Amino acid sequence: MSLIVQKYGGTSVGTVERIQAVAARVEQARAAGHQLVVVVSAMSGETDRLLNLARALNNPPPARELDALLSTGEQVTIGLLAMALEARGVPAVSFTGAQIPIVTDSAFNKARILEIDGTRVSAALAAGRVVVVAGFQGVDAGGSITTLGRGGSDTTAVALAAALKADECQIYTDVDGVYTTDPRIVPEARRLERITYEEMLEMASLGAKVLQIRSVEFASKYQVTLRVLSSFGDGPGTLITTEENIMEAALISGVTLNRDEAKITFLGLPDRPGVASTILGPVADANIEVDMIVQNSGADGSADFTFTVHRNEYDKALTICQATNGEMQARAVQGDKRIVKVSIVGVGMRSHAGIASRMFRVLAAEGVNIQMISTSEIKISVVIDEKYGELAVRILHSEFGLARDE
């Protein structure tokens, strides 16, 4: 008998009919002889509805009270799913994060899991029950309800799978796996049968929305086998595992497009030590994450310094940089929100030369100018004008032969 943790997102449990469909799927897996722990999100749209209610009363809402409010969305879903299972004759019990307990730190709205006591869950499983768990939430040492941030239900599922030493963690979504790129951009995109943790981490951080980054980090750290499946159909999905479990690594596994980029440039800076820290220090103090960084030194003793931030943080970051420039004395501070980041990802890059030159060559042939470049062992990212974003994805997807076989 294998132990499986399944996670269903908001669209998968968005209506009574869909909750009944999830119950049917769980019943089928149990009939096949598996022990089941089922993690669920709030019904689609519920978290936003609760957040809007909070903001109507107090904006911004107190963080602790907001977590107490938002956690109720998942509590509704676990109760409904447990009822649906019982109606099918499947013994079930629901647990909130605090009831398990899933112990977190006290960083309300973005708490991190510290430990999970699997005793109650294991006892319920041993008694023949399906265990239904509220995702996205936990409890701190003082007994206060905490939430893990958007996408936190994925993290709950993977953390439970690690704590319970589950055989597999299955993430059910509205897509049937991880694709070589967004099928809305490239209809010929192919579903990947397997992908490594490293590749999935890169793709998630670069714009792929299939899995939440923290959940993949957790899975990689604790070697939890992940599988992405569709709630609305059958199929093998995509297995996310170690590189050793993939017989032959693809040269390139995927192409991603991130539209949430903006860049800020200091032109004509004095080229002296400490420039980067003087610029980025105030940005970091404002809790703004910086992504790509490029510094160029000129023959005249000046330097240009460019970095990217999330587009939602652009206005705040630009205001900070303009204030900082009084000390820096750059010739100008410029910003641009009309950019995107396009990336290619693949563990096969480690053993193949010339990937970057191929990427740059095909982009140049289509008149796509590269503004910034960032690389790692298994990825190459470029910043380009947003109007070329989808074109770049299509030509790179074609260049590296990622389309499905017709």
ChimeraX attribute file (.defattr): number of C-alpha atoms within 10 A of each C-alpha:
attribute: neighborCount
match mode: 1-to-1
recipient: residues
	/A:1	9
	/A:2	11
	/A:3	19
	/A:4	21
	/A:5	27
	/A:6	26
	/A:7	29
	/A:8	27
	/A:9	22
	/A:10	21
	/A:11	18
	/A:12	24
	/A:13	25
	/A:14	17
	/A:15	14
	/A:16	14
	/A:17	11
	/A:18	17
	/A:19	24
	/A:20	19
	/A:21	18
	/A:22	22
	/A:23	24
	/A:24	16
	/A:25	13
	/A:26	21
	/A:27	19
	/A:28	12
	/A:29	14
	/A:30	19
	/A:31	11
	/A:32	11
	/A:33	11
	/A:34	18
	/A:35	22
	/A:36	23
	/A:37	30
	/A:38	27
	/A:39	29
	/A:40	30
	/A:41	31
	/A:42	27
	/A:43	22
	/A:44	16
	/A:45	12
	/A:46	17
	/A:47	20
	/A:48	12
	/A:49	12
	/A:50	17
	/A:51	16
	/A:52	13
	/A:53	14
	/A:54	18
	/A:55	13
	/A:56	11
	/A:57	9
	/A:58	10
	/A:59	11
	/A:60	10
	/A:61	15
	/A:62	12
	/A:63	15
	/A:64	16
	/A:65	15
	/A:66	20
	/A:67	23
	/A:68	16
	/A:69	18
	/A:70	24
	/A:71	25
	/A:72	17
	/A:73	24
	/A:74	26
	/A:75	21
	/A:76	15
	/A:77	27
	/A:78	27
	/A:79	18
	/A:80	19
	/A:81	26
	/A:82	23
	/A:83	20
	/A:84	20
	/A:85	22
	/A:86	16
	/A:87	13
	/A:88	12
	/A:89	10
	/A:90	20
	/A:91	17
	/A:92	23
	/A:93	21
	/A:94	26
	/A:95	20
	/A:96	23
	/A:97	25
	/A:98	18
	/A:99	15
	/A:100	19
	/A:101	20
	/A:102	23
	/A:103	23
	/A:104	26
	/A:105	18
	/A:106	21
	/A:107	15
	/A:108	23
	/A:109	21
	/A:110	19
	/A:111	22
	/A:112	23
	/A:113	21
	/A:114	12
	/A:115	15
	/A:116	19
	/A:117	15
	/A:118	14
	/A:119	12
	/A:120	14
	/A:121	24
	/A:122	15
	/A:123	12
	/A:124	17
	/A:125	18
	/A:126	11
	/A:127	11
	/A:128	15
	/A:129	21
	/A:130	26
	/A:131	24
	/A:132	27
	/A:133	33
	/A:134	31
	/A:135	32
	/A:136	30
	/A:137	35
	/A:138	32
	/A:139	24
	/A:140	22
	/A:141	10
	/A:142	8
	/A:143	11
	/A:144	16
	/A:145	27
	/A:146	34
	/A:147	31
	/A:148	26
	/A:149	17
	/A:150	12
	/A:151	18
	/A:152	21
	/A:153	29
	/A:154	30
	/A:155	27
	/A:156	28
	/A:157	28
	/A:158	32
	/A:159	24
	/A:160	24
	/A:161	26
	/A:162	22
	/A:163	15
	/A:164	19
	/A:165	16
	/A:166	19
	/A:167	17
	/A:168	19
	/A:169	29
	/A:170	26
	/A:171	26
	/A:172	25
	/A:173	20
	/A:174	17
	/A:175	16
	/A:176	21
	/A:177	24
	/A:178	28
	/A:179	24
	/A:180	25
	/A:181	26
	/A:182	22
	/A:183	12
	/A:184	9
	/A:185	14
	/A:186	18
	/A:187	12
	/A:188	20
	/A:189	23
	/A:190	20
	/A:191	19
	/A:192	19
	/A:193	16
	/A:194	21
	/A:195	25
	/A:196	21
	/A:197	24
	/A:198	20
	/A:199	22
	/A:200	26
	/A:201	20
	/A:202	23
	/A:203	29
	/A:204	18
	/A:205	16
	/A:206	22
	/A:207	18
	/A:208	23
	/A:209	15
	/A:210	19
	/A:211	20
	/A:212	19
	/A:213	21
	/A:214	20
	/A:215	22
	/A:216	25
	/A:217	17
	/A:218	18
	/A:219	24
	/A:220	21
	/A:221	11
	/A:222	15
	/A:223	17
	/A:224	26
	/A:225	20
	/A:226	25
	/A:227	22
	/A:228	25
	/A:229	25
	/A:230	19
	/A:231	22
	/A:232	14
	/A:233	9
	/A:234	9
	/A:235	9
	/A:236	12
	/A:237	22
	/A:238	21
	/A:239	23
	/A:240	27
	/A:241	23
	/A:242	17
	/A:243	16
	/A:244	9
	/A:245	12
	/A:246	15
	/A:247	8
	/A:248	9
	/A:249	18
	/A:250	15
	/A:251	19
	/A:252	21
	/A:253	29
	/A:254	30
	/A:255	29
	/A:256	29
	/A:257	24
	/A:258	20
	/A:259	18
	/A:260	19
	/A:261	22
	/A:262	24
	/A:263	26
	/A:264	20
	/A:265	21
	/A:266	23
	/A:267	18
	/A:268	21
	/A:269	22
	/A:270	17
	/A:271	17
	/A:272	11
	/A:273	8
	/A:274	8
	/A:275	16
	/A:276	13
	/A:277	11
	/A:278	15
	/A:279	19
	/A:280	19
	/A:281	12
	/A:282	16
	/A:283	21
	/A:284	13
	/A:285	9
	/A:286	13
	/A:287	10
	/A:288	17
	/A:289	14
	/A:290	16
	/A:291	13
	/A:292	18
	/A:293	17
	/A:294	14
	/A:295	14
	/A:296	13
	/A:297	15
	/A:298	11
	/A:299	6
	/A:300	9
	/A:301	11
	/A:302	16
	/A:303	19
	/A:304	20
	/A:305	21
	/A:306	20
	/A:307	18
	/A:308	27
	/A:309	22
	/A:310	18
	/A:311	19
	/A:312	13
	/A:313	18
	/A:314	21
	/A:315	13
	/A:316	13
	/A:317	28
	/A:318	20
	/A:319	11
	/A:320	16
	/A:321	23
	/A:322	17
	/A:323	13
	/A:324	19
	/A:325	17
	/A:326	9
	/A:327	10
	/A:328	17
	/A:329	14
	/A:330	20
	/A:331	14
	/A:332	13
	/A:333	21
	/A:334	14
	/A:335	18
	/A:336	15
	/A:337	20
	/A:338	15
	/A:339	22
	/A:340	23
	/A:341	28
	/A:342	25
	/A:343	26
	/A:344	30
	/A:345	28
	/A:346	24
	/A:347	20
	/A:348	18
	/A:349	22
	/A:350	13
	/A:351	10
	/A:352	9
	/A:353	10
	/A:354	8
	/A:355	18
	/A:356	14
	/A:357	10
	/A:358	14
	/A:359	20
	/A:360	15
	/A:361	13
	/A:362	15
	/A:363	20
	/A:364	12
	/A:365	9
	/A:366	12
	/A:367	10
	/A:368	18
	/A:369	15
	/A:370	15
	/A:371	13
	/A:372	17
	/A:373	16
	/A:374	15
	/A:375	14
	/A:376	11
	/A:377	12
	/A:378	19
	/A:379	25
	/A:380	19
	/A:381	23
	/A:382	20
	/A:383	23
	/A:384	21
	/A:385	16
	/A:386	19
	/A:387	12
	/A:388	17
	/A:389	21
	/A:390	18
	/A:391	16
	/A:392	24
	/A:393	23
	/A:394	19
	/A:395	16
	/A:396	23
	/A:397	23
	/A:398	14
	/A:399	13
	/A:400	17
	/A:401	13
	/A:402	23
	/A:403	19
	/A:404	12
	/A:405	8
	/A:406	4
